[in-house]
Amino acid sequence: METLPDSRVTPASPETDVTEAATGGSPAELLIATRRTNRLLAGALLILAGGALYAAAAFFMPVTLALLFALTLSPLVRFLNRRGMREGIAAGLVFLVLGVGIGGTFAAIGTPFLELVDDAPRMAREVREKFERLQEPMATVTEMAEQVDEATGGGDRVQQVAVEQPGVLSQVAGSAMSIATSAVIVVILTLFLLSSGRHFATQVVRSFGTLTDRKRALQMVRDIEGEISRYLLTIAVINSGLGLAVGLAMWALGMPTPVLWGVLAAILNFLPYIGSIGGVLVVGIVSMATFPTVGAALLPPIAYLVCTAVEGQFITPTIVGRRLRINTVAVFLAVAFWSFLWSIPGALMAVPILVFLKVLCDNVDGLRGVGRFLSAEPGEDEGKPKATVPETADVDPVPRE
């Protein structure tokens, strides 16, 4: 006769009781506590990293900018390399063309900018006089408030202590030296990264253990490089078109130095949200000092606002929207965060850094939730097959003995 197995629950062994008593709970509770600890450690690490980026901005900011330049220009260097040009020569040629373009642009606007700076006191006086005329109806109210303040004893003088500040020339000299040092770091590091980009990517890929991990790392490197390169090049073309449109509009409305306003619009448009607002304000101030009537002075800033609105609401979403699906809240928070850390350069690098993080999160299993949060359309990539690495990739995922 067959004996049925005993279905009674086996009592816990003394060793299990001792382990649970020593650790303070069951395995499930330990797992929850471990996850909570890991999250606290991750939060503390992020806070420390933010403090390091803020404290050592003079080092991290040019290094980050050089990495972004290298990611943007590396497809052009690889294209020339495939045509038979050595990587070092190709990197130097690409950087030379970029430097000539930037230098020519600044040379073209240098004279108008200096003229605008020299004329700034007159424009400030004109703007102040016009605002005083607009505020004449409020003069009576202001005078009555001053009389009430004197009657209640508010007009007593309070001795003020003035703290001596460094001279303007010393501040300008210090800023110029810091900018020059950062520029040298960016140029040299970018050239090194471009001339040895394939070797650097190969070493990163080969640092992974299995062939599957290496292929995934190679795909991640290619995705990050492609997304950032396409984004920055596309935005550069769009901003150039916006600068041309703004320059023509300023010329048609009779604004002085329309070339300067076109270049300014193209540069400021790299700053999401902040750039367009700043451009409208600057154009409005100069327009108030240039035109005799308020109606004529309002036309240039309105034209500038229309151009940036058409670009931001129709042109850029149509061209870039399919390639860069990042929600507006994430973009705004990134701009605010990096502006706080690194001021205007940080705001310029905020969106490219956000693109880098999104592509990285999309390719790492444990971070796909963050990638879905950054996406403008959560869940859009779910269920789609992942891209595979072509066999003819530039970086060999398998080390050769």
C-alpha positions as CSV (number, residue, x, y, z in Angstrom):
1,M,0.0,0.0,0.0
2,E,1.4,3.4,-1.1
3,T,2.2,5.8,1.6
4,L,1.0,9.4,1.1
5,P,3.5,12.2,1.8
6,D,2.9,14.1,4.9
7,S,1.2,17.4,4.0
8,R,1.7,19.1,7.3
9,V,3.8,22.2,7.4
10,T,7.4,21.5,8.5
11,P,8.2,23.6,11.6
12,A,10.9,26.3,11.2
13,S,14.3,25.1,12.1
14,P,16.2,26.7,15.0
15,E,18.7,28.1,12.6
16,T,16.0,30.0,10.7
17,D,14.6,31.4,13.9
18,V,18.1,32.5,15.0
19,T,18.7,34.2,11.5
20,E,15.4,36.1,11.6
21,A,16.0,37.2,15.2
22,A,19.5,38.4,14.3
23,T,18.5,40.3,11.2
24,G,15.3,41.6,12.7
25,G,12.7,40.3,10.3
26,S,11.7,37.9,7.5
27,P,13.4,37.9,4.1
28,A,10.7,40.0,2.6
29,E,11.1,42.7,5.2
30,L,14.9,42.6,4.7
31,L,14.3,43.1,1.0
32,I,12.1,46.1,1.6
33,A,14.6,47.6,4.0
34,T,17.5,47.0,1.5
35,R,15.6,48.8,-1.2
36,R,14.8,51.7,1.1
37,T,18.5,51.9,2.1
38,N,19.5,51.9,-1.6
39,R,17.2,54.7,-2.4
40,L,18.5,56.8,0.5
41,L,22.0,56.1,-0.6
42,A,21.2,57.0,-4.2
43,G,19.6,60.3,-3.1
44,A,22.6,61.2,-0.9
45,L,24.9,60.4,-3.9
46,L,22.9,62.7,-6.2
47,I,23.1,65.5,-3.6
48,L,26.8,65.0,-3.3
49,A,27.2,65.0,-7.0
50,G,25.2,68.2,-7.4
51,G,27.4,69.8,-4.8
52,A,30.6,68.7,-6.5
53,L,29.3,70.0,-9.9
54,Y,28.5,73.4,-8.3
55,A,31.7,73.7,-6.3
56,A,34.0,72.5,-9.2
57,A,32.1,74.2,-12.0
58,A,35.4,75.6,-13.4
59,F,36.5,72.1,-14.2
60,F,33.3,70.2,-14.9
61,M,31.7,72.8,-17.2
62,P,34.4,72.9,-19.9
63,V,34.8,69.1,-19.7
64,T,31.0,68.6,-20.2
65,L,31.0,71.1,-23.1
66,A,33.9,69.3,-24.7
67,L,32.1,66.0,-24.5
68,L,29.0,67.5,-26.1
69,F,31.1,69.0,-28.9
70,A,32.8,65.6,-29.5
71,L,29.5,63.7,-29.6
72,T,28.1,66.3,-32.0
73,L,31.1,66.4,-34.4
74,S,32.1,62.7,-34.2
75,P,29.8,61.6,-37.1
76,L,31.4,64.2,-39.4
77,V,34.9,62.9,-38.4
78,R,33.8,59.3,-39.0
79,F,32.4,60.3,-42.4
80,L,35.8,61.8,-43.4
81,N,37.6,58.8,-41.9
82,R,35.6,56.4,-44.1
83,R,36.7,58.5,-47.1
84,G,40.4,57.8,-46.3
85,M,41.3,60.7,-44.1
86,R,43.1,59.9,-40.8
87,E,41.1,60.6,-37.6
88,G,43.5,63.3,-36.3
89,I,43.5,65.2,-39.6
90,A,39.7,64.9,-39.9
91,A,39.2,66.1,-36.4
92,G,41.5,69.1,-37.0
93,L,39.7,70.0,-40.3
94,V,36.2,69.8,-38.8
95,F,37.2,71.9,-35.8
96,L,39.0,74.4,-38.1
97,V,35.9,74.9,-40.2
98,L,33.8,75.3,-37.0
99,G,36.2,77.8,-35.5
100,V,36.3,79.8,-38.8
101,G,32.5,79.9,-38.8
102,I,32.3,81.1,-35.2
103,G,35.1,83.6,-35.6
104,G,33.6,85.0,-38.7
105,T,30.2,85.4,-37.1
106,F,31.7,87.3,-34.1
107,A,33.8,89.4,-36.4
108,A,30.7,90.4,-38.3
109,I,28.8,91.5,-35.2
110,G,31.8,92.9,-33.3
111,T,31.6,96.5,-34.7
112,P,27.8,96.8,-34.4
113,F,28.0,95.5,-30.8
114,L,30.7,98.0,-29.8
115,E,28.7,100.8,-31.3
116,L,25.6,99.6,-29.4
117,V,27.7,99.6,-26.1
118,D,29.0,103.1,-26.8
119,D,25.5,104.3,-27.5
120,A,24.0,102.6,-24.3
121,P,24.1,105.8,-22.1
122,R,22.1,107.7,-24.7
123,M,19.6,104.9,-25.1
124,A,19.2,104.6,-21.4
125,R,18.5,108.3,-21.1
126,E,15.9,108.1,-23.9
127,V,14.1,105.1,-22.4
128,R,14.1,106.8,-18.9
129,E,12.6,110.0,-20.4
130,K,9.9,108.1,-22.2
131,F,9.0,106.1,-19.1
132,E,8.8,109.4,-17.1
133,R,6.3,110.8,-19.6
134,L,4.2,107.6,-19.3
135,Q,4.3,107.9,-15.5
136,E,3.3,111.5,-15.3
137,P,-0.3,110.6,-14.3
138,M,1.1,108.8,-11.3
139,A,3.3,111.8,-10.2
140,T,0.6,113.2,-8.0
141,V,0.0,109.9,-6.2
142,T,3.8,109.5,-5.6
143,E,4.1,113.1,-4.3
144,M,1.2,112.5,-1.8
145,A,2.8,109.3,-0.6
146,E,6.1,111.1,0.0
147,Q,4.3,113.8,2.0
148,V,2.6,111.2,4.2
149,D,5.9,109.5,4.7
150,E,7.5,112.7,5.9
151,A,4.5,113.5,8.2
152,T,4.8,110.2,9.9
153,G,8.5,110.5,10.5
154,G,9.5,108.2,7.7
155,G,11.8,110.7,6.2
156,D,14.5,110.4,8.9
157,R,17.9,109.8,7.3
158,V,19.5,106.5,8.1
159,Q,23.3,106.3,7.9
160,Q,24.4,103.8,5.3
161,V,27.7,102.0,5.2
162,A,29.1,101.4,1.7
163,V,31.3,98.3,1.2
164,E,34.1,98.9,-1.2
165,Q,33.8,96.5,-4.2
166,P,36.5,95.5,-6.7
167,G,36.9,97.7,-9.7
168,V,35.2,97.0,-13.0
169,L,38.4,96.5,-14.8
170,S,39.6,93.9,-12.4
171,Q,36.3,92.0,-12.6
172,V,36.4,92.1,-16.4
173,A,40.0,90.9,-16.4
174,G,39.2,88.0,-14.1
175,S,36.2,87.0,-16.2
176,A,38.2,87.2,-19.4
177,M,41.0,85.0,-17.9
178,S,38.5,82.4,-16.7
179,I,36.7,82.3,-20.1
180,A,40.0,82.0,-21.9
181,T,41.1,79.1,-19.7
182,S,37.8,77.3,-20.2
183,A,38.0,77.8,-23.9
184,V,41.5,76.3,-24.1
185,I,40.3,73.2,-22.1
186,V,37.3,72.8,-24.4
187,V,39.3,73.0,-27.6
188,I,42.2,70.7,-26.5
189,L,39.9,68.0,-24.9
190,T,37.5,68.1,-27.9
191,L,40.4,67.5,-30.4
192,F,41.7,64.6,-28.3
193,L,38.2,63.0,-28.1
194,L,37.6,63.4,-31.8
195,S,41.0,62.1,-32.8
196,S,40.8,59.1,-30.6
197,G,37.0,58.6,-30.4
198,R,36.9,55.1,-31.9
199,H,39.6,53.9,-29.5
200,F,37.8,55.5,-26.5
201,A,34.4,53.9,-27.5
202,T,36.2,50.5,-28.0
203,Q,37.7,50.6,-24.5
204,V,34.3,51.5,-23.0
205,V,32.6,48.6,-24.8
206,R,35.3,46.1,-24.0
207,S,35.0,46.9,-20.3
208,F,31.8,44.8,-20.2
209,G,32.0,41.1,-19.6
210,T,29.7,39.1,-21.9
211,L,29.1,39.6,-25.7
212,T,25.4,40.5,-25.1
213,D,26.5,43.3,-22.7
214,R,29.0,44.5,-25.2
215,K,26.5,44.7,-28.0
216,R,24.1,46.6,-25.7
217,A,26.8,49.0,-24.7
218,L,27.8,49.6,-28.3
219,Q,24.1,50.3,-29.2
220,M,23.9,52.6,-26.3
221,V,26.9,54.6,-27.4
222,R,25.6,54.8,-30.9
223,D,22.2,55.9,-29.8
224,I,23.5,58.6,-27.5
225,E,25.9,59.9,-30.1
226,G,23.3,59.9,-32.9
227,E,20.5,61.6,-30.8
228,I,22.7,64.4,-29.5
229,S,24.4,65.0,-32.9
230,R,21.1,65.1,-34.8
231,Y,19.5,67.3,-32.2
232,L,22.3,69.9,-32.0
233,L,22.8,70.0,-35.8
234,T,19.1,70.3,-36.4
235,I,18.7,73.0,-33.8
236,A,21.6,74.9,-35.2
237,V,20.0,75.0,-38.7
238,I,16.7,76.0,-37.2
239,N,18.2,78.8,-35.1
240,S,20.2,80.0,-38.2
241,G,16.9,80.3,-40.1
242,L,15.3,82.1,-37.1
243,G,18.2,84.6,-37.0
244,L,17.8,85.3,-40.7
245,A,14.1,85.9,-40.3
246,V,14.6,88.2,-37.3
247,G,17.4,90.1,-39.0
248,L,15.2,90.7,-42.1
249,A,12.3,91.8,-39.9
250,M,14.5,94.3,-37.9
251,W,15.8,95.6,-41.2
252,A,12.3,96.1,-42.6
253,L,11.2,97.9,-39.5
254,G,14.2,100.3,-39.4
255,M,16.0,98.9,-36.4
256,P,19.8,99.8,-36.2
257,T,22.3,96.9,-36.9
258,P,19.8,94.3,-38.0
259,V,22.7,91.8,-38.4
260,L,23.4,92.0,-34.7
261,W,19.8,91.2,-33.8
262,G,19.7,88.2,-36.2
263,V,22.8,86.7,-34.7
264,L,21.6,87.5,-31.2
265,A,18.3,85.7,-31.9
266,A,20.1,82.6,-33.2
267,I,22.3,82.4,-30.2
268,L,19.6,83.1,-27.6
269,N,17.3,80.5,-29.1
270,F,19.6,77.8,-27.8
271,L,18.3,78.8,-24.3
272,P,14.8,77.2,-24.0
273,Y,12.2,79.7,-22.8
274,I,14.8,82.1,-21.4
275,G,16.3,83.1,-24.7
276,S,13.2,84.2,-26.4
277,I,12.1,86.3,-23.4
278,G,15.5,87.9,-23.1
279,G,15.6,88.7,-26.8
280,V,12.2,90.4,-26.7
281,L,13.2,92.5,-23.7
282,V,16.6,93.6,-25.3
283,V,14.9,94.5,-28.6
284,G,12.2,96.3,-26.8
285,I,14.6,98.5,-24.8
286,V,16.6,99.4,-27.9
287,S,13.4,100.0,-29.9
288,M,12.1,102.4,-27.2
289,A,15.4,104.4,-27.5
290,T,15.3,104.4,-31.3
291,F,11.8,105.3,-32.3
292,P,10.0,108.5,-31.3
293,T,6.5,107.1,-30.7
294,V,5.4,104.2,-28.5
295,G,3.5,102.6,-31.3
296,A,6.5,102.4,-33.6
297,A,8.7,101.2,-30.7
298,L,6.4,98.2,-30.0
299,L,6.6,96.8,-33.6
300,P,10.2,95.4,-33.4
301,P,9.6,93.4,-30.2
302,I,6.3,92.2,-31.4
303,A,7.9,91.0,-34.7
304,Y,10.7,89.3,-32.7
305,L,8.0,87.6,-30.5
306,V,6.0,86.4,-33.6
307,C,9.2,84.9,-35.2
308,T,10.1,83.0,-32.1
309,A,6.5,81.9,-31.5
310,V,6.2,80.4,-35.0
311,E,9.6,78.7,-34.6
312,G,8.8,77.3,-31.2
313,Q,5.2,76.2,-31.8
314,F,5.3,75.0,-35.4
315,I,8.8,74.6,-37.0
316,T,10.8,73.0,-34.2
317,P,8.1,70.5,-33.0
318,T,7.6,69.4,-36.6
319,I,11.2,68.8,-37.3
320,V,12.7,67.8,-34.0
321,G,9.5,66.4,-32.3
322,R,9.9,62.9,-33.9
323,R,13.5,62.6,-32.8
324,L,13.4,64.2,-29.4
325,R,10.3,63.2,-27.4
326,I,10.9,64.9,-24.0
327,N,8.1,66.4,-22.0
328,T,8.1,70.1,-21.3
329,V,8.2,69.8,-17.5
330,A,11.5,67.8,-17.7
331,V,13.0,70.4,-20.1
332,F,12.0,73.3,-17.8
333,L,13.4,71.5,-14.7
334,A,16.6,70.7,-16.5
335,V,17.1,74.3,-17.7
336,A,16.3,75.6,-14.1
337,F,18.7,73.1,-12.5
338,W,21.7,73.6,-14.8
339,S,21.1,77.4,-14.9
340,F,21.4,77.3,-11.1
341,L,24.6,75.2,-11.2
342,W,26.4,76.8,-14.2
343,S,24.5,80.0,-15.1
344,I,24.0,80.6,-18.9
345,P,26.4,77.9,-20.1
346,G,24.5,75.4,-18.0
347,A,21.2,76.5,-19.6
348,L,22.8,76.0,-23.0
349,M,23.8,72.5,-22.1
350,A,20.7,71.5,-20.3
351,V,18.7,70.0,-23.2
352,P,21.7,68.0,-24.7
353,I,22.4,66.6,-21.2
354,L,18.7,65.7,-20.9
355,V,18.9,63.9,-24.3
356,F,21.9,62.0,-23.1
357,L,20.1,60.9,-19.9
358,K,17.0,59.9,-21.8
359,V,18.8,57.7,-24.2
360,L,20.9,56.2,-21.4
361,C,17.7,55.4,-19.4
362,D,16.0,53.9,-22.5
363,N,18.9,51.4,-22.9
364,V,19.3,50.4,-19.2
365,D,16.7,48.0,-17.9
366,G,16.7,49.4,-14.4
367,L,16.2,53.0,-15.6
368,R,13.5,52.6,-18.2
369,G,11.0,54.0,-15.7
370,V,13.0,57.3,-15.7
371,G,13.1,57.2,-19.5
372,R,9.3,56.9,-19.7
373,F,9.0,59.9,-17.3
374,L,11.3,62.0,-19.5
375,S,9.4,61.0,-22.6
376,A,6.7,63.2,-24.0
377,E,4.6,60.1,-24.7
378,P,5.0,57.6,-21.9
379,G,5.0,54.0,-23.0
380,E,5.5,54.8,-26.7
381,D,8.5,52.4,-27.0
382,E,6.9,49.5,-25.2
383,G,6.3,46.5,-27.3
384,K,8.6,47.6,-30.1
385,P,11.6,45.5,-31.0
386,K,14.9,46.9,-29.9
387,A,17.4,48.0,-32.4
388,T,20.2,45.6,-33.2
389,V,23.9,46.4,-33.7
390,P,24.9,46.0,-37.3
391,E,27.7,43.6,-38.1
392,T,29.7,46.3,-39.8
393,A,29.8,48.6,-36.8
394,D,32.9,50.7,-36.3
395,V,33.6,49.3,-32.9
396,D,34.3,45.6,-32.6
397,P,32.4,44.3,-29.5
398,V,34.6,41.2,-29.3
399,P,38.2,41.8,-28.3
400,R,40.7,40.3,-30.6
401,E,43.6,38.3,-29.2
